[in-house]
Structure formats: structure tokens, C-alpha cells
Amino acid sequence: MDMIGFDQYYNMDPCQHSKILLPIPENVREVPCDGCSRVDACGVSMAECVAFRVWSASGDYEDKDVGRLMRVPRELRGSRGI
């Protein structure tokens, strides 16, 4: 029986946290939506500003980008009929 590498390491030392590195950036700043006046409207329309898109990818953003260039992500456009 062939063992999968992850299972082999897990069975050898199950009490340690996973050693798999995911490409998730460390957040330099808090989410740009905190304190934004559009947070409720964005939640309803599922729109994102430049600051949120950049923060999602890198963990940081420019203050001038909060609330700028609002758009609904492509993945959600078809499902909402937009």
C-alpha cells in the first residue's frame, strides 16, 4: 500500500501543526472595510474597492484607494445577473 506523504508525516507526529505552507499573505494592516462608510452597501451589492482587492492579495493597501473604483468580482457577476 502506497502512503501519501502528508499522511506519513501526520502519523509520525500528529500533535504538531500542519507544515504545509499556503500562499496566504500576512496582513500588514486591518481590513480596509473597517471604518468605511460604504461597508453596508458593499455587503449588499457584493462590490469591492481597489483597497480591498489589493489588501486581499498583499495584506496592505493605500488609504487613497478605500472606496475607489468599485466593482463586483467576475466570479459573482454571472450568478447575480449583472
Short mmCIF file of the C-alpha atoms (twelve columns), coordinates in Angstrom:
data_MODEL
# 
_entry.id   MODEL 
# 
loop_
_atom_site.group_PDB 
_atom_site.id 
_atom_site.type_symbol 
_atom_site.label_atom_id 
_atom_site.label_alt_id 
_atom_site.label_comp_id 
_atom_site.label_asym_id 
_atom_site.label_seq_id 
_atom_site.Cartn_x 
_atom_site.Cartn_y 
_atom_site.Cartn_z 
_atom_site.pdbx_PDB_model_num 
ATOM 1  C CA . MET A 1  0.000   0.000  0.000   1 
ATOM 2  C CA . ASP A 2  1.415   3.374  -1.008  1 
ATOM 3  C CA . MET A 3  1.253   6.070  1.627   1 
ATOM 4  C CA . ILE A 4  0.574   9.683  0.830   1 
ATOM 5  C CA . GLY A 5  3.396   11.892 2.070   1 
ATOM 6  C CA . PHE A 6  1.181   14.070 4.233   1 
ATOM 7  C CA . ASP A 7  -0.395  11.059 5.976   1 
ATOM 8  C CA . GLN A 8  3.017   9.604  6.690   1 
ATOM 9  C CA . TYR A 9  4.210   12.791 8.405   1 
ATOM 10 C CA . TYR A 10 0.927   13.224 10.258  1 
ATOM 11 C CA . ASN A 11 1.080   9.684  11.668  1 
ATOM 12 C CA . MET A 12 4.673   10.196 12.804  1 
ATOM 13 C CA . ASP A 13 3.901   13.376 14.742  1 
ATOM 14 C CA . PRO A 14 0.150   14.146 14.880  1 
ATOM 15 C CA . CYS A 15 0.376   16.780 17.616  1 
ATOM 16 C CA . GLN A 16 2.279   19.378 15.558  1 
ATOM 17 C CA . HIS A 17 0.560   21.954 13.387  1 
ATOM 18 C CA . SER A 18 0.484   21.327 9.667   1 
ATOM 19 C CA . LYS A 19 3.741   22.127 7.918   1 
ATOM 20 C CA . ILE A 20 2.054   22.878 4.609   1 
ATOM 21 C CA . LEU A 21 2.743   26.459 3.565   1 
ATOM 22 C CA . LEU A 22 -0.188  28.169 1.886   1 
ATOM 23 C CA . PRO A 23 0.236   31.276 -0.292  1 
ATOM 24 C CA . ILE A 24 -1.738  33.479 2.098   1 
ATOM 25 C CA . PRO A 25 -0.188  36.909 2.703   1 
ATOM 26 C CA . GLU A 26 0.392   38.260 6.187   1 
ATOM 27 C CA . ASN A 27 -1.857  41.240 6.837   1 
ATOM 28 C CA . VAL A 28 0.177   44.385 7.316   1 
ATOM 29 C CA . ARG A 29 -2.992  46.359 8.094   1 
ATOM 30 C CA . GLU A 30 -6.532  45.554 9.146   1 
ATOM 31 C CA . VAL A 31 -9.244  45.078 6.524   1 
ATOM 32 C CA . PRO A 32 -9.931  48.400 4.746   1 
ATOM 33 C CA . CYS A 33 -13.695 47.986 5.255   1 
ATOM 34 C CA . ASP A 34 -13.372 48.787 8.978   1 
ATOM 35 C CA . GLY A 35 -14.455 52.389 9.343   1 
ATOM 36 C CA . CYS A 36 -15.530 52.816 5.713   1 
ATOM 37 C CA . SER A 37 -18.897 54.484 5.151   1 
ATOM 38 C CA . ARG A 38 -19.726 52.096 2.287   1 
ATOM 39 C CA . VAL A 39 -19.319 48.837 4.225   1 
ATOM 40 C CA . ASP A 40 -23.069 48.089 4.365   1 
ATOM 41 C CA . ALA A 41 -23.683 48.969 0.705   1 
ATOM 42 C CA . CYS A 42 -20.750 46.801 -0.399  1 
ATOM 43 C CA . GLY A 43 -22.058 43.906 1.656   1 
ATOM 44 C CA . VAL A 44 -25.439 44.072 -0.064  1 
ATOM 45 C CA . SER A 45 -24.137 44.585 -3.614  1 
ATOM 46 C CA . MET A 46 -21.038 42.381 -3.088  1 
ATOM 47 C CA . ALA A 47 -18.847 45.118 -4.578  1 
ATOM 48 C CA . GLU A 48 -15.147 45.580 -3.836  1 
ATOM 49 C CA . CYS A 49 -12.961 48.669 -3.972  1 
ATOM 50 C CA . VAL A 50 -9.312  48.860 -5.029  1 
ATOM 51 C CA . ALA A 51 -8.155  48.867 -1.417  1 
ATOM 52 C CA . PHE A 52 -9.969  45.603 -0.627  1 
ATOM 53 C CA . ARG A 53 -8.702  43.872 -3.785  1 
ATOM 54 C CA . VAL A 54 -5.098  44.893 -3.107  1 
ATOM 55 C CA . TRP A 55 -5.402  44.027 0.620   1 
ATOM 56 C CA . SER A 56 -6.758  40.569 -0.279  1 
ATOM 57 C CA . ALA A 57 -3.733  39.896 -2.473  1 
ATOM 58 C CA . SER A 58 -0.944  41.517 -0.461  1 
ATOM 59 C CA . GLY A 59 -2.181  42.340 3.040   1 
ATOM 60 C CA . ASP A 60 -1.637  46.081 2.606   1 
ATOM 61 C CA . TYR A 61 -3.328  48.974 0.756   1 
ATOM 62 C CA . GLU A 62 -3.140  52.721 0.140   1 
ATOM 63 C CA . ASP A 63 -5.534  54.942 2.098   1 
ATOM 64 C CA . LYS A 64 -6.474  56.795 -1.086  1 
ATOM 65 C CA . ASP A 65 -7.842  53.544 -2.599  1 
ATOM 66 C CA . VAL A 66 -10.565 52.975 0.013   1 
ATOM 67 C CA . GLY A 67 -13.935 53.307 -1.744  1 
ATOM 68 C CA . ARG A 68 -12.337 53.909 -5.170  1 
ATOM 69 C CA . LEU A 69 -13.167 52.016 -8.397  1 
ATOM 70 C CA . MET A 70 -15.976 49.879 -7.013  1 
ATOM 71 C CA . ARG A 71 -16.869 46.692 -8.909  1 
ATOM 72 C CA . VAL A 72 -18.423 43.282 -8.435  1 
ATOM 73 C CA . PRO A 73 -15.905 40.428 -8.914  1 
ATOM 74 C CA . ARG A 74 -16.195 38.499 -12.205 1 
ATOM 75 C CA . GLU A 75 -16.982 35.281 -10.366 1 
ATOM 76 C CA . LEU A 76 -20.130 36.890 -8.930  1 
ATOM 77 C CA . ARG A 77 -21.328 38.828 -11.976 1 
ATOM 78 C CA . GLY A 78 -22.954 35.884 -13.747 1 
ATOM 79 C CA . SER A 79 -24.562 34.481 -10.603 1 
ATOM 80 C CA . ARG A 80 -26.289 37.774 -9.819  1 
ATOM 81 C CA . GLY A 81 -27.399 38.559 -13.369 1 
ATOM 82 C CA . ILE A 82 -25.136 41.599 -13.609 1 
# 
